[in-house]
Amino acid sequence: GPELTDIIAALVSMGCLAALLRFWRPREVWQFAHESAATAQAAQPRRVMGGSDLPARGVAAGRSPLDVADPPSRIVRAFSMYIVLVLVILIGQMGNLPWWSGHPVGDVKTALASPANITADFKCGNPGFKLCPQPWIGPDPAKDRQAFKFPYWSFYWPGTYTLDKKGQPVSVVLSEKPIVAKEAPYNNPFNWDFLAAAGTLVLFASIVAFVVMRLAGARLNFFTVYARTVRQLALPIVTISFILGIAYVMNFSGMTSSLAIAFSKTGLLFPFVSAFLGWLGVFLTGSDTSSNTLFGPLQAQTAQQLHNVSPILTAGTNSSGGVMGKMISPQNLSVGAAGVNKVGSEGEIFRRVIGYSLILTSAMGILAMIEAYVIPGIVPPTP
């Protein structure tokens, strides 16, 4: 699935960086304070953002720490956290494995009769998941969609639906012309995937990584680290929650559809504009996921208005362009500055990276234009 693309791209990038450092090394190495004291003869701090100095972290003289080879055990420990994260996400997102189900390998019918692995159990209760249609907790989704279910709960938010003659919820929000050819209910249920959500899998990976590090002798307190992380990300968590709420309001109120009609006037340039919409979304929210939630429906609906542009391409461009907005997002600037004890230097960081952000976003827009009009066959067909 798409997760595999993300993971492979990240691993290839890490490999390329490791290969580059085999042939190129920076003239000046910056370290944490406890590392510089052990590996540098003298520290030479230099002027940095905001006009102040970092405390004794520049290494300009003496033996470079890069000349000191790390022992294999330390390298393995450093990469083990990434390995754990990759494995947990891959396992959490993988599909049915017939040879785990206890049925004959070649017999597809019997192999699909029951969940093949624990990740299938994670999705129990999803109406479209035939491997495990019944939730662990809660009634049959086909009979009562609104009642609480675990581990997967898909329901209509109170006030947005009414019950039909069969007792099934029907959205009271309508899609109208010119967005659709005929007036129809706008179905936008709230899906709560408790166990198989990407964030939950990352939490699972952190627990596994903690166990691995403790077995390796590291002195860590999981709950202390978790509490510090929550405190550090408290403001971004609240911000993202409000942004997700705004996205639902925009979708239900028709603002997204109205904007789609307006942006369709850009015509042939819309694939280029798509990248900057994603860029703007991440700048506002600090999260590519939130940007996709906020502007993803807009991108798809605008492409449908244009008819000659793939909704898949514009939605993908929204996500790709959004990545280029990470470096200028106020939330990310705050977290990054706090991480290096440079609180208050966010403005200086912004001025230094805004140019790169605009150039890279423009490059993504040009790439989207090429994929839309020069090599459209590279884009998967719309289902």
C-alpha positions in Angstrom: 0.0 0.0 0.0 1.0 3.7 0.2 2.7 3.1 3.5 5.3 0.9 1.8 6.1 3.8 -0.5 6.7 6.1 2.4 8.9 3.6 4.2 11.0 2.6 1.2 11.5 6.3 0.3 12.7 7.1 3.8 15.0 4.1 4.0 16.5 4.9 0.6 17.1 8.5 1.7 18.9 7.3 4.8 21.0 4.9 2.7 21.9 7.7 0.3 22.9 10.0 3.2 25.1 7.2 4.7 26.8 6.7 1.4 27.4 10.4 0.9 29.1 10.6 4.3 31.6 8.0 3.1 32.9 10.5 0.6 32.1 13.9 2.1 32.3 15.3 5.6 31.4 18.7 6.9 34.2 21.0 8.0 32.5 21.7 11.3 30.6 19.2 13.4 27.9 20.1 15.9 27.2 17.9 18.8 25.4 17.6 22.1 27.3 19.1 25.0 28.2 15.8 26.6 29.5 14.5 23.3 31.7 17.5 22.5 33.3 17.3 26.0 34.4 13.8 25.3 35.5 14.0 21.7 36.8 17.5 21.1 39.9 19.2 22.3 38.4 22.6 22.0 35.0 23.9 21.2 34.7 26.9 18.8 31.1 28.2 19.0 30.0 30.3 16.0 27.3 32.9 15.5 23.9 31.3 14.8 20.3 32.3 14.3 19.1 35.1 16.4 22.5 36.5 17.0 23.4 34.3 20.0 25.8 31.4 20.5 25.1 27.8 21.1 26.8 26.6 24.3 30.1 24.9 23.4 28.9 22.7 20.6 31.1 23.7 17.7 34.1 21.4 17.0 36.6 23.2 14.8 40.0 22.0 16.2 41.5 18.8 17.4 40.5 15.4 16.3 37.2 15.2 14.6 34.6 12.9 16.1 34.0 11.7 12.6 37.4 10.1 12.7 36.4 8.0 15.7 34.6 4.9 14.4 31.5 3.9 16.3 31.5 0.3 17.4 29.1 -2.0 15.6 27.0 -2.5 18.7 26.3 1.2 18.9 25.4 1.4 15.2 23.0 -1.5 15.6 21.3 0.2 18.6 21.0 3.4 16.7 19.3 1.7 13.7 17.3 -0.7 15.8 14.7 2.0 16.6 14.0 2.6 12.9 13.9 -1.2 12.3 11.3 -1.6 15.0 9.2 1.2 13.7 9.3 -0.1 10.1 8.5 -3.7 11.2 5.6 -2.6 13.4 4.0 -0.4 10.7 4.4 -3.1 8.0 2.9 -5.7 10.2 0.1 -3.4 11.3 -0.8 -2.5 7.7 -0.3 -5.9 6.0 -3.3 -7.8 4.6 -4.4 -11.4 4.8 -1.7 -14.1 5.0 -3.3 -17.4 4.1 -0.4 -19.5 5.4 -1.0 -18.1 8.9 -4.7 -19.0 9.0 -4.4 -22.7 9.5 -6.1 -23.5 6.1 -4.5 -25.0 3.0 -2.2 -22.5 1.3 -3.8 -22.8 -2.1 -7.4 -22.8 -0.9 -8.4 -19.1 -1.1 -12.0 -19.7 0.0 -11.1 -21.3 3.3 -8.1 -19.1 3.8 -10.4 -16.1 3.8 -12.9 -17.7 6.2 -11.4 -16.2 9.3 -8.8 -13.5 10.3 -5.4 -14.6 9.1 -3.3 -12.6 11.6 -3.6 -10.2 14.5 -3.7 -7.2 12.1 -7.0 -8.5 10.7 -8.3 -8.6 14.2 -7.4 -4.9 14.5 -10.0 -4.1 11.9 -12.9 -6.1 13.3 -16.2 -4.3 12.9 -15.3 -2.4 9.7 -18.5 -2.8 7.6 -16.4 -3.5 4.5 -13.9 -5.9 6.1 -15.2 -9.4 5.4 -12.4 -11.2 7.3 -13.7 -10.1 10.6 -17.1 -8.3 10.2 -18.1 -8.4 13.9 -16.5 -6.0 16.5 -14.9 -7.2 19.7 -17.3 -4.9 21.6 -20.6 -3.6 20.4 -23.5 -4.8 18.2 -23.4 -5.9 14.5 -22.5 -2.8 12.4 -25.1 -3.8 9.8 -27.9 -3.6 12.5 -26.8 -0.7 14.6 -24.2 1.6 13.1 -24.3 4.3 15.7 -23.7 2.3 18.8 -20.2 2.2 20.2 -17.9 -0.5 18.8 -14.3 -1.6 19.3 -11.8 -1.8 17.7 -13.4 0.0 14.7 -16.3 2.5 15.0 -17.8 4.3 12.0 -20.8 6.5 12.9 -22.6 9.7 11.9 -22.1 12.6 14.2 -25.2 13.6 16.2 -27.3 16.1 14.4 -26.1 15.2 10.9 -28.4 12.3 10.3 -31.9 11.0 10.6 -33.2 7.4 10.6 -34.9 5.8 7.6 -37.8 3.3 7.7 -35.4 0.5 8.4 -33.8 2.3 11.3 -30.6 3.1 9.4 -28.9 6.5 9.6 -29.2 8.8 6.6 -27.2 12.0 6.3 -29.4 15.2 6.4 -26.5 17.1 4.7 -27.1 17.2 0.9 -24.8 17.5 -2.0 -26.3 19.7 -4.7 -25.6 21.0 -8.2 -23.2 21.8 -9.6 -21.0 19.6 -7.4 -23.1 16.6 -8.3 -25.5 15.9 -11.2 -28.4 15.1 -8.8 -29.2 16.1 -5.3 -28.1 13.3 -2.9 -27.2 12.8 0.8 -23.6 13.8 1.6 -22.2 10.8 3.5 -19.3 11.8 5.7 -19.2 9.4 8.7 -16.6 9.7 11.5 -14.3 6.7 11.4 -12.5 5.8 14.6 -9.9 3.1 14.0 -8.7 2.5 17.5 -5.9 -0.1 16.9 -4.9 0.1 13.3 -4.5 3.9 13.0 -1.1 5.1 12.1 -0.6 7.0 15.4 -1.5 3.9 17.4 1.0 1.8 15.4 3.7 4.3 16.3 2.7 4.0 19.9 3.0 0.3 19.7 6.5 0.7 18.1 7.6 3.0 20.9 6.6 0.4 23.5 8.5 -2.3 21.6 11.5 0.0 21.2 11.4 0.7 24.9 11.5 -3.0 25.7 14.4 -3.5 23.3 16.4 -0.6 24.8 15.8 -1.8 28.3 17.0 -5.3 27.4 20.1 -3.6 25.9 20.8 -2.0 29.3 19.5 1.6 28.6 18.3 3.5 31.6 14.9 4.8 30.4 11.6 5.5 32.0 8.9 5.1 29.4 6.3 7.1 31.3 8.7 10.0 32.0 9.6 10.2 28.3 6.0 9.9 27.3 4.9 12.7 29.6 7.7 15.0 28.4 6.6 14.3 24.8 3.0 15.1 25.6 4.0 18.4 27.3 6.2 19.3 24.3 3.5 18.6 21.8 0.5 19.9 23.9 -0.1 23.0 21.7 0.3 21.2 18.4 -2.1 18.5 19.6 -4.8 21.0 20.5 -4.2 22.9 17.2 -4.5 19.8 15.1 -7.7 18.8 16.9 -9.3 22.2 16.1 -8.1 22.0 12.5 -9.7 18.6 12.0 -12.9 20.0 13.4 -12.7 22.9 11.0 -12.3 20.4 8.1 -15.5 18.7 9.0 -17.3 22.0 9.3 -16.0 23.1 5.9 -17.1 19.8 4.3 -20.6 19.8 5.8 -21.2 23.5 5.2 -20.3 23.4 1.5 -17.3 25.7 1.9 -15.0 23.1 0.4 -17.2 22.6 -2.6 -17.6 26.3 -3.2 -13.8 26.7 -3.1 -13.5 23.8 -5.5 -15.7 25.6 -8.0 -13.6 28.8 -7.6 -10.2 27.0 -8.0 -11.5 25.2 -11.1 -11.3 28.6 -12.8 -7.5 28.3 -12.8 -7.9 25.7 -15.5 -4.7 24.1 -16.8 -2.7 25.6 -14.0 -4.6 23.9 -11.2 -2.1 21.0 -10.8 0.5 23.6 -10.1 -1.8 25.4 -7.6 -2.5 22.1 -5.9 1.0 22.0 -4.5 0.6 25.4 -3.0 -2.7 24.5 -1.5 -1.1 21.6 0.3 1.8 23.9 1.3 -0.6 26.4 2.7 -2.5 23.7 4.6 0.6 22.4 6.4 1.7 26.0 7.1 -1.6 26.6 8.8 -1.9 23.3 10.6 1.7 22.0 11.0 0.6 18.5 9.9 0.4 17.0 6.4 -2.3 14.7 7.6 -4.4 17.7 8.8 -3.7 19.4 5.5 -4.9 16.4 3.6 -8.1 16.4 5.7 -8.6 20.1 5.2 -7.9 20.4 1.5 -8.0 16.8 0.2 -11.7 16.9 -0.6 -11.3 20.3 -2.2 -8.5 19.0 -4.5 -10.5 16.0 -5.6 -13.7 18.0 -6.2 -11.8 20.6 -8.2 -10.2 18.0 -10.4 -13.7 16.5 -11.0 -14.9 20.0 -12.1 -12.0 20.2 -14.6 -12.6 16.7 -16.0 -9.2 16.5 -17.6 -7.2 16.3 -14.4 -7.0 13.2 -12.2 -8.4 13.6 -8.6 -5.7 11.1 -7.5 -3.0 13.4 -8.9 -4.3 16.5 -7.2 -4.8 14.8 -3.9 -1.3 13.4 -4.1 0.1 16.8 -5.0 -1.6 18.2 -2.0 0.3 15.8 0.2 3.6 16.2 -1.6 3.4 20.0 -1.6 2.4 20.0 2.0 5.7 18.3 3.0 7.5 21.4 1.7 5.5 23.6 4.1 6.7 21.6 7.1 9.8 23.8 7.4 7.9 27.0 7.7 5.0 25.9 9.9 4.8 27.9 13.1 4.1 24.7 15.1 7.1 22.9 13.7 9.3 25.9 14.1 8.3 26.1 17.8 9.0 22.4 18.4 12.3 22.6 16.5 13.5 25.7 18.3 12.6 24.2 21.7 14.5 21.1 20.9 17.8 22.9 20.4 17.2 25.5 23.2 16.6 28.3 20.8 13.2 29.5 21.8 12.6 32.9 20.4 14.6 32.3 17.2 11.6 31.0 15.2 11.5 34.2 13.1 15.1 33.9 12.1 14.7 30.2 11.2 11.6 31.1 9.1 13.5 33.7 7.1 16.3 31.3 6.4 14.1 28.5 5.1 11.2 30.2 3.4 13.1 30.5 0.1 13.9 26.8 0.0 10.2 26.0 0.8 8.9 28.1 -2.1 11.4 26.7 -4.5 10.7 23.1 -3.6 6.9 23.6 -3.6 7.2 25.2 -7.1 9.2 22.1 -8.2 6.4 19.9 -7.0 3.9 22.0 -8.9 5.9 21.7 -12.1 6.2 17.9 -11.6 2.4 17.7 -11.1 1.9 19.7 -14.4 4.2 17.3 -16.2 2.3 14.3 -14.8 -1.0 15.8 -15.7 -0.4 16.8 -19.3 2.9 15.3 -20.5 2.9 11.8 -19.0 -0.7 11.3 -17.7 -0.3 7.5 -17.9 1.9 7.5 -14.8 -1.1 8.4 -12.7 -3.3 5.5 -11.6 -6.8 5.5 -13.0 -9.6 6.8 -10.8 -11.7 3.9 -9.4 
